Amino acid sequence: MPPPSELSTVFLGGLFLLPMLAAVYAGREIVLPVVLAFVLHLLLAPALRVLERLRAPANARNVLSIAEALQTPRQEQDDHHDGNDADDADSTVTVAVSIAAESATEAAEKEDHEKDEED
């Protein structure tokens, strides 16, 4: 495609591009989830088609596709991995318990603060 012969055509293109970028920036709270949903649809469509061919119930297909989307890739530790998966499971449980304890502590502190404000 040859470049435009008139310079005003380039400037008009730039004038169109700037408001478009500003509109996308202003609507990012709406545009981002839509784009994310579109990308997830593209990624999960093949798995859903396979499950549909296997005549899996719709609820099972949805749950499996969400589980597939939320699955995090396992990072291999080539240098420090001794083959003991029990240590990995223990560390995962430890992290989960510490997160639960932190959230319980925060909830209790919030309730105490609300009671103090009422008095």
C-alpha positions in Angstrom: 0.0 0.0 0.0 1.6 3.3 -1.0 1.9 6.1 1.5 -0.8 8.8 1.3 0.1 11.5 -1.2 -1.4 14.3 0.9 -0.1 15.2 4.3 -3.7 16.2 5.5 -4.7 12.5 5.2 -2.0 11.6 7.7 -3.1 14.3 10.1 -6.7 13.2 9.8 -5.7 9.7 10.7 -3.9 11.0 13.7 -6.8 13.1 14.8 -9.0 10.0 14.6 -6.5 7.8 16.5 -6.1 10.1 19.5 -9.8 10.2 20.5 -10.0 6.5 19.9 -7.2 5.9 22.3 -8.7 8.3 24.8 -12.0 6.5 24.7 -10.4 3.1 25.2 -8.4 4.5 28.1 -11.5 6.1 29.7 -13.5 2.9 29.2 -10.8 0.5 30.4 -12.9 -0.7 33.3 -15.4 -2.0 30.8 -13.1 -2.9 27.9 -10.6 -5.0 30.0 -13.2 -7.6 31.2 -14.7 -7.8 27.8 -11.3 -8.5 26.2 -10.4 -11.0 29.0 -13.7 -12.8 28.4 -13.0 -13.0 24.7 -9.5 -14.4 25.2 -10.7 -17.0 27.7 -13.4 -18.0 25.3 -10.8 -18.5 22.6 -8.7 -20.6 25.0 -11.4 -22.7 26.5 -13.5 -23.3 23.3 -11.6 -26.5 22.2 -12.0 -28.1 25.6 -15.7 -27.3 25.8 -16.2 -28.8 22.3 -14.5 -32.0 23.4 -16.6 -32.2 26.5 -19.7 -31.5 24.4 -18.8 -34.4 22.0 -18.5 -36.6 25.1 -22.0 -35.6 26.0 -21.0 -34.2 29.4 -23.7 -32.3 31.2 -23.6 -28.5 30.8 -22.8 -27.9 34.5 -19.9 -30.3 34.4 -18.5 -28.7 31.3 -18.7 -25.3 32.9 -17.1 -26.4 36.1 -14.3 -28.2 34.3 -13.6 -25.2 32.0 -13.4 -22.8 35.0 -11.1 -25.3 36.8 -8.9 -25.4 33.7 -8.8 -21.6 33.5 -7.9 -21.2 37.2 -5.2 -23.9 37.1 -1.8 -22.4 37.7 1.2 -23.9 35.9 3.6 -25.8 38.2 7.0 -24.3 38.3 9.7 -26.9 38.1 12.6 -26.5 40.4 15.3 -28.4 38.6 18.2 -27.5 40.9 16.4 -27.9 44.3 13.8 -30.5 43.6 14.5 -33.7 45.5 11.4 -35.6 44.2 9.5 -35.3 47.5 6.1 -34.0 46.7 5.0 -34.2 50.3 7.1 -31.1 51.0 5.3 -29.3 48.2 1.9 -30.3 49.6 2.9 -29.3 53.1 4.1 -25.8 52.0 0.8 -25.3 50.0 -1.2 -26.3 53.1 0.9 -24.0 55.3 0.3 -21.0 52.9 -3.5 -21.8 52.8 -3.7 -22.0 56.6 -1.7 -18.7 57.1 -4.0 -16.9 54.6 -7.1 -18.2 56.4 -5.6 -17.2 59.8 -4.8 -13.7 58.5 -8.3 -13.2 57.2 -9.9 -14.5 60.4 -7.7 -12.1 62.4 -8.7 -9.2 60.2 -12.4 -10.0 60.5 -12.1 -10.2 64.3 -10.3 -6.9 64.5 -12.9 -5.3 62.3 -15.7 -6.6 64.5 -13.9 -5.3 67.6 -13.4 -1.9 66.0 -17.1 -1.8 65.0 -18.1 -2.7 68.6 -15.8 0.0 70.0 -17.4 2.6 67.7 -20.9 1.6 68.8 -19.9 2.2 72.5 
